[in-house]
Amino acid sequence: MKLPIKLCLGIATATASGLAIAAAFAHPADHADGMPMFIHEGAGPMHGPMAMQHGDASFRDDMQLVHAMLVDNTKIKRTVENLPDGIRTVTESDDPAVARSIKAHVASVGKRLKEGRLFNLFSPTLPVLFENKDKIKTTVDLTEKGATVIQTSEDTKVVAALQAHAQEVNELVRDGMAAMMRNMRNAMMARAQRN
């Protein structure tokens, strides 16, 4: 059953495809000891490479959705079709709770993108997409089990970033938390090389 919901938001990223988990890493704020910090629900501050903090009021809720999808990655089915001018993604789950998480993530990321509030966990493509959000046409169809997203652009650089980001998300769906850890290590190494 397809819900009659179409959102043409003009937003920028494949994160709206329902599983932009790669989009989930905010730029870390350094703690006094030089390491990023993250406040985990039910626990005190954690320090170290896995930690992060962001001043955005909805960041915690977005991270909980991302974490739930990473833990349940094997319950997610995702297909990506590269179009000449963008992508078409279908991200769904037979598990009702996971399907709800996918839909909630789509809505949250759509709002973030519309407002230009980057939500980026170790993705080199998301900054490009957020910077060019006005060049992207996005159509989201929420389905009973998740979401179908079509994103197109006339800018070839943006099309390339959309397609590359869709592959980043595919890796997260395939490998779950292991992919996020891999992306984190790569981003931290790249950051260290820049400094």
Secondary structure as GFF3:
##gff-version 3
##sequence-region A 1 195
A	DSSP	beta_strand	2	8	.	.	.	ID=ss1
A	DSSP	three_ten_helix	14	17	.	.	.	ID=ss2
A	DSSP	three_ten_helix	21	24	.	.	.	ID=ss3
A	DSSP	beta_strand	37	39	.	.	.	ID=ss4
A	DSSP	beta_strand	45	47	.	.	.	ID=ss5
A	DSSP	alpha_helix	59	71	.	.	.	ID=ss6
A	DSSP	three_ten_helix	73	75	.	.	.	ID=ss7
A	DSSP	beta_strand	76	83	.	.	.	ID=ss8
A	DSSP	beta_strand	86	93	.	.	.	ID=ss9
A	DSSP	alpha_helix	96	115	.	.	.	ID=ss10
A	DSSP	alpha_helix	126	131	.	.	.	ID=ss11
A	DSSP	three_ten_helix	133	135	.	.	.	ID=ss12
A	DSSP	beta_strand	136	143	.	.	.	ID=ss13
A	DSSP	beta_strand	146	153	.	.	.	ID=ss14
A	DSSP	alpha_helix	156	175	.	.	.	ID=ss15
A	DSSP	alpha_helix	177	194	.	.	.	ID=ss16
###
